[in-house]
Amino acid sequence: MFDDSSSAVKMNRYTVSPLKIGLRVDYKGASYKITDHLMKQNAVRQYIIQSMADGGTKRVFRHEICDARVSSVFSNLTEDTIFNFENNEQSQSDEKLSRIDQDLTANCINQEPPAKKPRFKELPSKEEIEKLALARTEPRTNQQTLWGVQLSRGWLTENKYSSSFEELDETTLNDRLCYFYASLQTKQGNDYSKSALVGIRSAISRHITGPPYNRDINIITDKSFMPSNHVITGMMKKLKREGKDITVHKKAVAEGDIQKLYSSGIFSTDHPVTLQNKVFWDIMLNFGRRGQEGLAELKKTSYAKSKDDKGQEYYKMTYNECDKTHHGVDSKENSKDVRMYAKPGDIHCPVFSLDFYLGKLSPRCTAFFQQALQYPKPTVWYAAQPIGKNKLASMMSRISDEAGLSIRYENHCLRATVATGLKRAGVDDRAIMSVTGHRNVKSLDSYIEGPTDKQRRELSNTLQGVATANSDLALIENKTESNALATSAQNNSCQLAECKIVLLLHIKSAPNTNIKKNLLMSISCLEPRFRT
């Protein structure tokens, strides 16, 4: 009699756990994934699989899914292995056979090729698209844009208008701008400078032409905005006529102050702070850097040392910086392949200073500008902590104070020093622009200062000399004229005397009194004629 219970137990021994839904499998050389089970008598009999290529579904048995992989596993077995397996199969327990089946299934799953990676990135969201569009401008420019927009919204709210101006039609927007420009003043009640007025207008323009508005208008050049632009142009000219145009370009460091920097000890390489001052000065001067821009992002690996064809050592940047002028999207940008050459034998050699500085930086920090240690160690002079942006922005101001310079220079003054120094040395404009990064000569000219203090003194002395010479000449001419007048007066006196003598002789011989009176009147008329 067949024992059903013993048969059920025996069947359970051979039962294998069903494959999980979502598992990727192969069927006839194509990739599929399991989407469902077909159950019969509480056991999985078939699987519903879906094609990874076209989404089509099929109903298959388990052995159909694994046939290909199982055969590949057996293809690696030798004849001896198969012989031993067949001889030992009868002696193996049901539990061992079940384990073999599971191992083969695991091999089938584990040997599947990895899924093909997508060619492109995951579809970005609308917010991510807008962030990428905003990345076209520098962070500082975005701050200026935000300031200008907040200013305009404040004016609209104060004058009972809606603060949303981005979708206004051109005529209405132009009308709002006319009154807005004319109402502008600082919190202290003063007029904005010319550069501030231009900046406010540019901020509004960037805002309405950028995401998410992307309007196809230009409030600076379009004819429909000519009235509002006339207003702002008139305000600028009014500032100039009233003597309020106080726009001042950054001043180049004077020659006397440069000498004082090197003689004051502020650039000594014997102390962490003064060594850092020297390196800051060198890279700002040799690479024509812009103010504080990019200083905090510099790394120890930002500068690399090389040799030219003559074997002379120099440092250059290891990557192309992105700054306000060189943003990487314009093919007309000037390439800045700037080098800082060594000056062998010079105690102020910039390459030696940079070598020494890099050797004293903390190995646990990648920043180029690190905090100076109060108590430096023999090999490490700086802490594993970068200097903050605000401190880097005021580096030249602090150096000016500590060195006792004639004025308090700013970081941006060093760029003006580069442009002015090279121009005075007779360097071509394009060569100067390759160092400073300027994109046109007009913008370069705003950085080039006029005559030096020495030249100004010489000009003043020359002008004073011209004035003195003219004054002396005037005195000589006056003296000459006085002498001439005196001589003329003497000659006139002689003539007057002769006339008087002649008239007196006539008076003496006059026949009557009336004739004598007339002759006396003639003498009195002669005197004023010859007076000087």
ZAMARKOL-991269 format. One record per residue (C-alpha): residue number from 0; residue in three letters; chain; x, y, z. Coordinates in steps of 0.5 Angstrom, whole numbers, padded with zeros to 4 digits, always signed. Example, Ala and Ser with C-alpha at 12.3 -4.5 7.8 and 13.67 -1.06 7.14 Angstrom:
BEGIN
[0,'ala','A',[+0025,-0009,+0016]]
[1,'ser','A',[+0027,-0002,+0014]]
//
This chain:
BEGIN
[0,'met','A',[+0000,+0000,+0000]]
[1,'phe','A',[+0003,+0007,-0002]]
[2,'asp','A',[+0004,+0011,+0004]]
[3,'asp','A',[+0001,+0018,+0002]]
[4,'ser','A',[+0004,+0022,+0008]]
[5,'ser','A',[+0011,+0019,+0007]]
[6,'ser','A',[+0011,+0021,-0001]]
[7,'ala','A',[+0009,+0028,+0001]]
[8,'val','A',[+0015,+0028,+0006]]
[9,'lys','A',[+0019,+0026,+0000]]
[10,'met','A',[+0017,+0031,-0004]]
[11,'asn','A',[+0018,+0036,+0001]]
[12,'arg','A',[+0025,+0034,+0001]]
[13,'tyr','A',[+0026,+0035,-0007]]
[14,'thr','A',[+0022,+0042,-0006]]
[15,'val','A',[+0026,+0048,-0008]]
[16,'ser','A',[+0024,+0055,-0006]]
[17,'pro','A',[+0021,+0059,-0011]]
[18,'leu','A',[+0025,+0064,-0015]]
[19,'lys','A',[+0023,+0071,-0013]]
[20,'ile','A',[+0019,+0076,-0016]]
[21,'gly','A',[+0023,+0082,-0020]]
[22,'leu','A',[+0029,+0077,-0021]]
[23,'arg','A',[+0033,+0078,-0027]]
[24,'val','A',[+0033,+0071,-0031]]
[25,'asp','A',[+0035,+0069,-0038]]
[26,'tyr','A',[+0030,+0065,-0043]]
[27,'lys','A',[+0033,+0063,-0050]]
[28,'gly','A',[+0039,+0068,-0050]]
[29,'ala','A',[+0034,+0074,-0048]]
[30,'ser','A',[+0034,+0078,-0041]]
[31,'tyr','A',[+0027,+0077,-0037]]
[32,'lys','A',[+0025,+0079,-0030]]
[33,'ile','A',[+0020,+0075,-0026]]
[34,'thr','A',[+0013,+0078,-0025]]
[35,'asp','A',[+0009,+0073,-0022]]
[36,'his','A',[+0008,+0066,-0020]]
[37,'leu','A',[+0003,+0061,-0022]]
[38,'met','A',[+0001,+0057,-0016]]
[39,'lys','A',[-0002,+0049,-0016]]
[40,'gln','A',[-0003,+0045,-0010]]
[41,'asn','A',[+0000,+0051,-0006]]
[42,'ala','A',[+0007,+0050,-0010]]
[43,'val','A',[+0010,+0054,-0016]]
[44,'arg','A',[+0009,+0051,-0022]]
[45,'gln','A',[+0010,+0056,-0027]]
[46,'tyr','A',[+0013,+0063,-0028]]
[47,'ile','A',[+0011,+0069,-0031]]
[48,'ile','A',[+0017,+0073,-0034]]
[49,'gln','A',[+0017,+0080,-0038]]
[50,'ser','A',[+0022,+0081,-0043]]
[51,'met','A',[+0027,+0087,-0041]]
[52,'ala','A',[+0027,+0089,-0049]]
[53,'asp','A',[+0020,+0090,-0051]]
[54,'gly','A',[+0016,+0088,-0045]]
[55,'gly','A',[+0013,+0082,-0048]]
[56,'thr','A',[+0011,+0077,-0043]]
[57,'lys','A',[+0011,+0069,-0043]]
[58,'arg','A',[+0009,+0063,-0038]]
[59,'val','A',[+0015,+0058,-0037]]
[60,'phe','A',[+0017,+0053,-0033]]
[61,'arg','A',[+0023,+0053,-0028]]
[62,'his','A',[+0027,+0049,-0032]]
[63,'glu','A',[+0026,+0053,-0038]]
[64,'ile','A',[+0029,+0059,-0035]]
[65,'cys','A',[+0035,+0055,-0032]]
[66,'asp','A',[+0037,+0051,-0038]]
[67,'ala','A',[+0042,+0055,-0041]]
[68,'arg','A',[+0045,+0057,-0035]]
[69,'val','A',[+0045,+0050,-0032]]
[70,'ser','A',[+0048,+0047,-0039]]
[71,'ser','A',[+0054,+0052,-0038]]
[72,'val','A',[+0055,+0050,-0031]]
[73,'phe','A',[+0056,+0043,-0033]]
[74,'ser','A',[+0060,+0044,-0040]]
[75,'asn','A',[+0065,+0046,-0035]]
[76,'leu','A',[+0065,+0039,-0032]]
[77,'thr','A',[+0070,+0034,-0034]]
[78,'glu','A',[+0068,+0026,-0036]]
[79,'asp','A',[+0071,+0024,-0029]]
[80,'thr','A',[+0067,+0029,-0025]]
[81,'ile','A',[+0061,+0027,-0029]]
[82,'phe','A',[+0063,+0019,-0027]]
[83,'asn','A',[+0064,+0021,-0020]]
[84,'phe','A',[+0058,+0025,-0020]]
[85,'glu','A',[+0053,+0019,-0023]]
[86,'asn','A',[+0056,+0014,-0018]]
[87,'asn','A',[+0055,+0018,-0012]]
[88,'glu','A',[+0048,+0020,-0014]]
[89,'gln','A',[+0045,+0014,-0011]]
[90,'ser','A',[+0049,+0014,-0004]]
[91,'gln','A',[+0047,+0022,-0003]]
[92,'ser','A',[+0041,+0023,+0001]]
[93,'asp','A',[+0035,+0027,-0001]]
[94,'glu','A',[+0037,+0033,+0003]]
[95,'lys','A',[+0044,+0033,-0001]]
[96,'leu','A',[+0041,+0033,-0008]]
[97,'ser','A',[+0036,+0039,-0006]]
[98,'arg','A',[+0042,+0043,-0004]]
[99,'ile','A',[+0046,+0041,-0011]]
[100,'asp','A',[+0039,+0044,-0014]]
[101,'gln','A',[+0040,+0050,-0010]]
[102,'asp','A',[+0047,+0051,-0012]]
[103,'leu','A',[+0046,+0050,-0019]]
[104,'thr','A',[+0040,+0055,-0019]]
[105,'ala','A',[+0045,+0060,-0015]]
[106,'asn','A',[+0050,+0059,-0020]]
[107,'cys','A',[+0045,+0061,-0026]]
[108,'ile','A',[+0043,+0067,-0022]]
[109,'asn','A',[+0050,+0070,-0020]]
[110,'gln','A',[+0053,+0068,-0027]]
[111,'glu','A',[+0048,+0073,-0031]]
[112,'pro','A',[+0051,+0079,-0034]]
[113,'pro','A',[+0050,+0086,-0031]]
[114,'ala','A',[+0045,+0090,-0033]]
[115,'lys','A',[+0047,+0095,-0039]]
[116,'lys','A',[+0048,+0102,-0036]]
[117,'pro','A',[+0044,+0108,-0039]]
[118,'arg','A',[+0047,+0112,-0044]]
[119,'phe','A',[+0045,+0119,-0041]]
[120,'lys','A',[+0044,+0122,-0034]]
[121,'glu','A',[+0037,+0121,-0030]]
[122,'leu','A',[+0032,+0126,-0033]]
[123,'pro','A',[+0033,+0132,-0029]]
[124,'ser','A',[+0027,+0136,-0026]]
[125,'lys','A',[+0025,+0143,-0028]]
[126,'glu','A',[+0029,+0146,-0021]]
[127,'glu','A',[+0035,+0143,-0023]]
[128,'ile','A',[+0035,+0146,-0030]]
[129,'glu','A',[+0034,+0153,-0027]]
[130,'lys','A',[+0040,+0152,-0023]]
[131,'leu','A',[+0044,+0150,-0029]]
[132,'ala','A',[+0041,+0156,-0032]]
[133,'leu','A',[+0043,+0161,-0026]]
[134,'ala','A',[+0050,+0158,-0026]]
[135,'arg','A',[+0052,+0162,-0033]]
[136,'thr','A',[+0053,+0168,-0028]]
[137,'glu','A',[+0058,+0168,-0022]]
[138,'pro','A',[+0056,+0168,-0015]]
[139,'arg','A',[+0058,+0175,-0014]]
[140,'thr','A',[+0054,+0177,-0020]]
[141,'asn','A',[+0048,+0173,-0018]]
[142,'gln','A',[+0048,+0177,-0011]]
[143,'gln','A',[+0048,+0184,-0015]]
[144,'thr','A',[+0042,+0181,-0019]]
[145,'leu','A',[+0038,+0180,-0012]]
[146,'trp','A',[+0040,+0186,-0009]]
[147,'gly','A',[+0037,+0190,-0016]]
[148,'val','A',[+0031,+0186,-0016]]
[149,'gln','A',[+0030,+0187,-0008]]
[150,'leu','A',[+0031,+0195,-0009]]
[151,'ser','A',[+0026,+0195,-0015]]
[152,'arg','A',[+0020,+0191,-0011]]
[153,'gly','A',[+0021,+0195,-0005]]
[154,'trp','A',[+0020,+0201,-0009]]
[155,'leu','A',[+0014,+0198,-0013]]
[156,'thr','A',[+0011,+0196,-0006]]
[157,'glu','A',[+0012,+0203,-0003]]
[158,'asn','A',[+0008,+0206,-0009]]
[159,'lys','A',[+0002,+0202,-0008]]
[160,'tyr','A',[+0004,+0197,-0015]]
[161,'ser','A',[+0004,+0190,-0015]]
[162,'ser','A',[+0011,+0187,-0013]]
[163,'ser','A',[+0011,+0183,-0019]]
[164,'phe','A',[+0014,+0186,-0025]]
[165,'glu','A',[+0017,+0181,-0029]]
[166,'glu','A',[+0011,+0179,-0034]]
[167,'leu','A',[+0009,+0187,-0035]]
[168,'asp','A',[+0008,+0189,-0042]]
[169,'glu','A',[+0014,+0193,-0045]]
[170,'thr','A',[+0010,+0200,-0045]]
[171,'thr','A',[+0008,+0199,-0037]]
[172,'leu','A',[+0015,+0196,-0035]]
[173,'asn','A',[+0018,+0202,-0039]]
[174,'asp','A',[+0013,+0207,-0035]]
[175,'arg','A',[+0015,+0204,-0028]]
[176,'leu','A',[+0022,+0204,-0030]]
[177,'cys','A',[+0022,+0212,-0031]]
[178,'tyr','A',[+0019,+0213,-0025]]
[179,'phe','A',[+0024,+0208,-0021]]
[180,'tyr','A',[+0030,+0211,-0024]]
[181,'ala','A',[+0028,+0218,-0022]]
[182,'ser','A',[+0026,+0216,-0015]]
[183,'leu','A',[+0033,+0212,-0013]]
[184,'gln','A',[+0037,+0214,-0007]]
[185,'thr','A',[+0041,+0211,-0002]]
[186,'lys','A',[+0038,+0209,+0005]]
[187,'gln','A',[+0042,+0216,+0007]]
[188,'gly','A',[+0038,+0220,+0002]]
[189,'asn','A',[+0044,+0221,-0002]]
[190,'asp','A',[+0045,+0220,-0010]]
[191,'tyr','A',[+0047,+0213,-0013]]
[192,'ser','A',[+0054,+0213,-0016]]
[193,'lys','A',[+0054,+0212,-0024]]
[194,'ser','A',[+0056,+0205,-0023]]
[195,'ala','A',[+0051,+0204,-0018]]
[196,'leu','A',[+0046,+0206,-0023]]
[197,'val','A',[+0048,+0202,-0029]]
[198,'gly','A',[+0049,+0196,-0024]]
[199,'ile','A',[+0041,+0197,-0022]]
[200,'arg','A',[+0039,+0197,-0029]]
[201,'ser','A',[+0043,+0191,-0031]]
[202,'ala','A',[+0041,+0187,-0025]]
[203,'ile','A',[+0033,+0188,-0027]]
[204,'ser','A',[+0035,+0186,-0034]]
[205,'arg','A',[+0039,+0180,-0032]]
[206,'his','A',[+0033,+0178,-0028]]
[207,'ile','A',[+0027,+0178,-0033]]
[208,'thr','A',[+0031,+0175,-0039]]
[209,'gly','A',[+0034,+0169,-0034]]
[210,'pro','A',[+0030,+0163,-0032]]
[211,'pro','A',[+0024,+0162,-0030]]
[212,'tyr','A',[+0022,+0168,-0034]]
[213,'asn','A',[+0026,+0168,-0040]]
[214,'arg','A',[+0023,+0174,-0043]]
[215,'asp','A',[+0026,+0176,-0050]]
[216,'ile','A',[+0027,+0184,-0049]]
[217,'asn','A',[+0033,+0188,-0047]]
[218,'ile','A',[+0031,+0194,-0043]]
[219,'ile','A',[+0038,+0197,-0044]]
[220,'thr','A',[+0038,+0197,-0052]]
[221,'asp','A',[+0031,+0196,-0054]]
[222,'lys','A',[+0027,+0202,-0057]]
[223,'ser','A',[+0021,+0201,-0053]]
[224,'phe','A',[+0025,+0203,-0047]]
[225,'met','A',[+0029,+0209,-0050]]
[226,'pro','A',[+0025,+0214,-0045]]
[227,'ser','A',[+0027,+0210,-0039]]
[228,'asn','A',[+0034,+0210,-0041]]
[229,'his','A',[+0034,+0217,-0043]]
[230,'val','A',[+0032,+0218,-0035]]
[231,'ile','A',[+0038,+0214,-0033]]
[232,'thr','A',[+0043,+0217,-0038]]
[233,'gly','A',[+0041,+0224,-0035]]
[234,'met','A',[+0042,+0222,-0028]]
[235,'met','A',[+0049,+0220,-0030]]
[236,'lys','A',[+0050,+0227,-0033]]
[237,'lys','A',[+0047,+0231,-0028]]
[238,'leu','A',[+0052,+0227,-0023]]
[239,'lys','A',[+0058,+0230,-0027]]
[240,'arg','A',[+0055,+0237,-0027]]
[241,'glu','A',[+0054,+0237,-0020]]
[242,'gly','A',[+0061,+0234,-0018]]
[243,'lys','A',[+0058,+0228,-0015]]
[244,'asp','A',[+0061,+0223,-0020]]
[245,'ile','A',[+0066,+0220,-0015]]
[246,'thr','A',[+0067,+0214,-0019]]
[247,'val','A',[+0075,+0212,-0017]]
[248,'his','A',[+0078,+0206,-0020]]
[249,'lys','A',[+0083,+0202,-0016]]
[250,'lys','A',[+0090,+0205,-0015]]
[251,'ala','A',[+0096,+0202,-0017]]
[252,'val','A',[+0101,+0201,-0011]]
[253,'ala','A',[+0106,+0207,-0012]]
[254,'glu','A',[+0113,+0205,-0013]]
[255,'gly','A',[+0115,+0208,-0006]]
[256,'asp','A',[+0110,+0204,-0003]]
[257,'ile','A',[+0113,+0198,-0006]]
[258,'gln','A',[+0120,+0199,-0004]]
[259,'lys','A',[+0117,+0200,+0003]]
[260,'leu','A',[+0114,+0193,+0003]]
[261,'tyr','A',[+0121,+0190,+0001]]
[262,'ser','A',[+0125,+0194,+0006]]
[263,'ser','A',[+0120,+0193,+0012]]
[264,'gly','A',[+0120,+0186,+0013]]
[265,'ile','A',[+0113,+0185,+0012]]
[266,'phe','A',[+0115,+0180,+0006]]
[267,'ser','A',[+0120,+0176,+0011]]
[268,'thr','A',[+0121,+0168,+0010]]
[269,'asp','A',[+0123,+0167,+0017]]
[270,'his','A',[+0116,+0167,+0020]]
[271,'pro','A',[+0109,+0164,+0018]]
[272,'val','A',[+0105,+0170,+0017]]
[273,'thr','A',[+0110,+0174,+0013]]
[274,'leu','A',[+0112,+0168,+0009]]
[275,'gln','A',[+0105,+0168,+0007]]
[276,'asn','A',[+0104,+0175,+0005]]
[277,'lys','A',[+0110,+0174,+0001]]
[278,'val','A',[+0107,+0169,-0003]]
[279,'phe','A',[+0100,+0172,-0003]]
[280,'trp','A',[+0104,+0178,-0006]]
[281,'asp','A',[+0108,+0174,-0011]]
[282,'ile','A',[+0102,+0170,-0014]]
[283,'met','A',[+0097,+0176,-0014]]
[284,'leu','A',[+0103,+0180,-0018]]
[285,'asn','A',[+0105,+0175,-0023]]
[286,'phe','A',[+0098,+0172,-0025]]
[287,'gly','A',[+0094,+0178,-0025]]
[288,'arg','A',[+0089,+0175,-0020]]
[289,'arg','A',[+0082,+0179,-0019]]
[290,'gly','A',[+0081,+0182,-0012]]
[291,'gln','A',[+0079,+0176,-0008]]
[292,'glu','A',[+0076,+0172,-0013]]
[293,'gly','A',[+0078,+0165,-0013]]
[294,'leu','A',[+0083,+0165,-0007]]
[295,'ala','A',[+0079,+0161,-0003]]
[296,'glu','A',[+0078,+0155,-0008]]
[297,'leu','A',[+0086,+0155,-0009]]
[298,'lys','A',[+0089,+0148,-0007]]
[299,'lys','A',[+0096,+0146,-0006]]
[300,'thr','A',[+0096,+0143,-0013]]
[301,'ser','A',[+0094,+0149,-0016]]
[302,'tyr','A',[+0101,+0151,-0018]]
[303,'ala','A',[+0106,+0146,-0021]]
[304,'lys','A',[+0113,+0148,-0023]]
[305,'ser','A',[+0116,+0146,-0030]]
[306,'lys','A',[+0122,+0148,-0034]]
[307,'asp','A',[+0122,+0152,-0041]]
[308,'asp','A',[+0127,+0150,-0047]]
[309,'lys','A',[+0133,+0154,-0043]]
[310,'gly','A',[+0132,+0150,-0037]]
[311,'gln','A',[+0129,+0156,-0033]]
[312,'glu','A',[+0124,+0154,-0027]]
[313,'tyr','A',[+0118,+0157,-0027]]
[314,'tyr','A',[+0111,+0156,-0024]]
[315,'lys','A',[+0104,+0156,-0028]]
[316,'met','A',[+0097,+0154,-0026]]
[317,'thr','A',[+0095,+0147,-0027]]
[318,'tyr','A',[+0088,+0148,-0029]]
[319,'asn','A',[+0084,+0154,-0033]]
[320,'glu','A',[+0081,+0158,-0028]]
[321,'cys','A',[+0073,+0160,-0029]]
[322,'asp','A',[+0072,+0168,-0027]]
[323,'lys','A',[+0068,+0173,-0028]]
[324,'thr','A',[+0072,+0175,-0035]]
[325,'his','A',[+0074,+0167,-0037]]
[326,'his','A',[+0067,+0163,-0036]]
[327,'gly','A',[+0069,+0158,-0041]]
[328,'val','A',[+0063,+0159,-0046]]
[329,'asp','A',[+0067,+0164,-0051]]
[330,'ser','A',[+0072,+0162,-0056]]
[331,'lys','A',[+0074,+0169,-0056]]
[332,'glu','A',[+0077,+0169,-0049]]
[333,'asn','A',[+0084,+0170,-0048]]
[334,'ser','A',[+0088,+0164,-0046]]
[335,'lys','A',[+0092,+0166,-0039]]
[336,'asp','A',[+0098,+0162,-0040]]
[337,'val','A',[+0102,+0166,-0035]]
[338,'arg','A',[+0109,+0164,-0032]]
[339,'met','A',[+0112,+0166,-0025]]
[340,'tyr','A',[+0120,+0165,-0027]]
[341,'ala','A',[+0125,+0164,-0022]]
[342,'lys','A',[+0130,+0169,-0020]]
[343,'pro','A',[+0137,+0165,-0018]]
[344,'gly','A',[+0141,+0169,-0013]]
[345,'asp','A',[+0135,+0174,-0011]]
[346,'ile','A',[+0133,+0174,-0004]]
[347,'his','A',[+0126,+0176,-0006]]
[348,'cys','A',[+0126,+0170,-0012]]
[349,'pro','A',[+0118,+0168,-0012]]
[350,'val','A',[+0120,+0161,-0014]]
[351,'phe','A',[+0124,+0160,-0008]]
[352,'ser','A',[+0119,+0163,-0003]]
[353,'leu','A',[+0113,+0158,-0006]]
[354,'asp','A',[+0117,+0152,-0006]]
[355,'phe','A',[+0119,+0154,+0002]]
[356,'tyr','A',[+0111,+0156,+0003]]
[357,'leu','A',[+0109,+0149,+0000]]
[358,'gly','A',[+0114,+0145,+0004]]
[359,'lys','A',[+0111,+0148,+0010]]
[360,'leu','A',[+0104,+0147,+0009]]
[361,'ser','A',[+0100,+0142,+0013]]
[362,'pro','A',[+0099,+0135,+0010]]
[363,'arg','A',[+0092,+0134,+0013]]
[364,'cys','A',[+0089,+0140,+0009]]
[365,'thr','A',[+0089,+0141,+0001]]
[366,'ala','A',[+0088,+0149,+0002]]
[367,'phe','A',[+0093,+0153,-0001]]
[368,'phe','A',[+0092,+0159,+0004]]
[369,'gln','A',[+0092,+0156,+0011]]
[370,'gln','A',[+0092,+0159,+0018]]
[371,'ala','A',[+0099,+0160,+0021]]
[372,'leu','A',[+0101,+0157,+0027]]
[373,'gln','A',[+0102,+0161,+0033]]
[374,'tyr','A',[+0108,+0156,+0035]]
[375,'pro','A',[+0110,+0153,+0028]]
[376,'lys','A',[+0113,+0147,+0028]]
[377,'pro','A',[+0120,+0145,+0025]]
[378,'thr','A',[+0117,+0142,+0019]]
[379,'val','A',[+0110,+0145,+0019]]
[380,'trp','A',[+0108,+0152,+0020]]
[381,'tyr','A',[+0101,+0152,+0018]]
[382,'ala','A',[+0094,+0149,+0021]]
[383,'ala','A',[+0090,+0144,+0018]]
[384,'gln','A',[+0085,+0149,+0017]]
[385,'pro','A',[+0084,+0154,+0011]]
[386,'ile','A',[+0083,+0162,+0011]]
[387,'gly','A',[+0076,+0164,+0011]]
[388,'lys','A',[+0074,+0169,+0005]]
[389,'asn','A',[+0073,+0175,+0009]]
[390,'lys','A',[+0080,+0175,+0011]]
[391,'leu','A',[+0083,+0173,+0004]]
[392,'ala','A',[+0079,+0179,+0002]]
[393,'ser','A',[+0083,+0184,+0006]]
[394,'met','A',[+0090,+0181,+0006]]
[395,'met','A',[+0093,+0187,+0002]]
[396,'ser','A',[+0089,+0192,+0007]]
[397,'arg','A',[+0092,+0189,+0013]]
[398,'ile','A',[+0099,+0188,+0009]]
[399,'ser','A',[+0098,+0196,+0008]]
[400,'asp','A',[+0097,+0198,+0015]]
[401,'glu','A',[+0103,+0193,+0018]]
[402,'ala','A',[+0108,+0196,+0013]]
[403,'gly','A',[+0106,+0203,+0014]]
[404,'leu','A',[+0104,+0205,+0007]]
[405,'ser','A',[+0102,+0211,+0004]]
[406,'ile','A',[+0095,+0209,+0003]]
[407,'arg','A',[+0091,+0203,+0005]]
[408,'tyr','A',[+0091,+0199,-0002]]
[409,'glu','A',[+0086,+0193,-0003]]
[410,'asn','A',[+0087,+0186,-0007]]
[411,'his','A',[+0084,+0189,-0013]]
[412,'cys','A',[+0090,+0194,-0013]]
[413,'leu','A',[+0095,+0189,-0015]]
[414,'arg','A',[+0092,+0188,-0021]]
[415,'ala','A',[+0092,+0195,-0023]]
[416,'thr','A',[+0099,+0195,-0021]]
[417,'val','A',[+0101,+0189,-0026]]
[418,'ala','A',[+0097,+0193,-0032]]
[419,'thr','A',[+0100,+0200,-0030]]
[420,'gly','A',[+0107,+0197,-0029]]
[421,'leu','A',[+0107,+0193,-0035]]
[422,'lys','A',[+0105,+0199,-0039]]
[423,'arg','A',[+0110,+0204,-0037]]
[424,'ala','A',[+0115,+0199,-0039]]
[425,'gly','A',[+0113,+0199,-0046]]
[426,'val','A',[+0109,+0192,-0046]]
[427,'asp','A',[+0104,+0191,-0052]]
[428,'asp','A',[+0097,+0191,-0050]]
[429,'arg','A',[+0096,+0184,-0052]]
[430,'ala','A',[+0101,+0182,-0048]]
[431,'ile','A',[+0099,+0185,-0042]]
[432,'met','A',[+0092,+0183,-0043]]
[433,'ser','A',[+0095,+0175,-0043]]
[434,'val','A',[+0097,+0177,-0036]]
[435,'thr','A',[+0091,+0181,-0033]]
[436,'gly','A',[+0086,+0177,-0037]]
[437,'his','A',[+0082,+0183,-0040]]
[438,'arg','A',[+0078,+0182,-0046]]
[439,'asn','A',[+0079,+0188,-0049]]
[440,'val','A',[+0084,+0195,-0049]]
[441,'lys','A',[+0078,+0199,-0047]]
[442,'ser','A',[+0077,+0195,-0040]]
[443,'leu','A',[+0085,+0195,-0039]]
[444,'asp','A',[+0085,+0202,-0040]]
[445,'ser','A',[+0081,+0203,-0034]]
[446,'tyr','A',[+0086,+0199,-0030]]
[447,'ile','A',[+0092,+0203,-0032]]
[448,'glu','A',[+0094,+0209,-0028]]
[449,'gly','A',[+0097,+0216,-0030]]
[450,'pro','A',[+0104,+0219,-0029]]
[451,'thr','A',[+0107,+0216,-0023]]
[452,'asp','A',[+0108,+0221,-0017]]
[453,'lys','A',[+0116,+0222,-0019]]
[454,'gln','A',[+0113,+0224,-0026]]
[455,'arg','A',[+0107,+0228,-0023]]
[456,'arg','A',[+0113,+0232,-0019]]
[457,'glu','A',[+0117,+0233,-0025]]
[458,'leu','A',[+0111,+0236,-0029]]
[459,'ser','A',[+0109,+0240,-0023]]
[460,'asn','A',[+0116,+0243,-0023]]
[461,'thr','A',[+0116,+0244,-0030]]
[462,'leu','A',[+0110,+0248,-0030]]
[463,'gln','A',[+0112,+0252,-0024]]
[464,'gly','A',[+0118,+0253,-0028]]
[465,'val','A',[+0114,+0255,-0034]]
[466,'ala','A',[+0110,+0260,-0030]]
[467,'thr','A',[+0116,+0263,-0027]]
[468,'ala','A',[+0120,+0264,-0034]]
[469,'asn','A',[+0113,+0268,-0036]]
[470,'ser','A',[+0113,+0272,-0030]]
[471,'asp','A',[+0121,+0274,-0031]]
[472,'leu','A',[+0119,+0275,-0038]]
[473,'ala','A',[+0114,+0280,-0037]]
[474,'leu','A',[+0118,+0284,-0032]]
[475,'ile','A',[+0123,+0285,-0037]]
[476,'glu','A',[+0118,+0287,-0042]]
[477,'asn','A',[+0115,+0292,-0037]]
[478,'lys','A',[+0122,+0295,-0035]]
[479,'thr','A',[+0124,+0295,-0043]]
[480,'glu','A',[+0117,+0299,-0044]]
[481,'ser','A',[+0118,+0304,-0038]]
[482,'asn','A',[+0125,+0305,-0040]]
[483,'ala','A',[+0122,+0307,-0047]]
[484,'leu','A',[+0117,+0311,-0044]]
[485,'ala','A',[+0122,+0315,-0040]]
[486,'thr','A',[+0127,+0316,-0046]]
[487,'ser','A',[+0121,+0318,-0050]]
[488,'ala','A',[+0119,+0323,-0044]]
[489,'gln','A',[+0126,+0326,-0044]]
[490,'asn','A',[+0125,+0327,-0052]]
[491,'asn','A',[+0119,+0330,-0051]]
[492,'ser','A',[+0121,+0335,-0046]]
[493,'cys','A',[+0127,+0337,-0050]]
[494,'gln','A',[+0122,+0339,-0056]]
[495,'leu','A',[+0117,+0342,-0051]]
[496,'ala','A',[+0123,+0347,-0049]]
[497,'glu','A',[+0125,+0349,-0056]]
[498,'cys','A',[+0117,+0350,-0058]]
[499,'lys','A',[+0117,+0355,-0051]]
[500,'ile','A',[+0123,+0359,-0053]]
[501,'val','A',[+0120,+0360,-0060]]
[502,'leu','A',[+0114,+0362,-0058]]
[503,'leu','A',[+0117,+0367,-0053]]
[504,'leu','A',[+0121,+0370,-0058]]
[505,'his','A',[+0114,+0371,-0062]]
[506,'ile','A',[+0111,+0374,-0056]]
[507,'lys','A',[+0116,+0379,-0055]]
[508,'ser','A',[+0116,+0382,-0062]]
[509,'ala','A',[+0108,+0381,-0062]]
[510,'pro','A',[+0105,+0388,-0064]]
[511,'asn','A',[+0099,+0388,-0059]]
[512,'thr','A',[+0096,+0385,-0053]]
[513,'asn','A',[+0091,+0380,-0056]]
[514,'ile','A',[+0097,+0377,-0060]]
[515,'lys','A',[+0101,+0376,-0054]]
[516,'lys','A',[+0095,+0372,-0050]]
[517,'asn','A',[+0094,+0367,-0056]]
[518,'leu','A',[+0101,+0366,-0056]]
[519,'leu','A',[+0101,+0364,-0049]]
[520,'met','A',[+0095,+0360,-0050]]
[521,'ser','A',[+0099,+0356,-0055]]
[522,'ile','A',[+0104,+0354,-0050]]
[523,'ser','A',[+0099,+0352,-0045]]
[524,'cys','A',[+0096,+0347,-0051]]
[525,'leu','A',[+0103,+0344,-0052]]
[526,'glu','A',[+0104,+0341,-0045]]
[527,'pro','A',[+0099,+0336,-0045]]
[528,'arg','A',[+0100,+0333,-0052]]
[529,'phe','A',[+0107,+0331,-0050]]
[530,'arg','A',[+0105,+0328,-0043]]
[531,'thr','A',[+0106,+0321,-0042]]
//
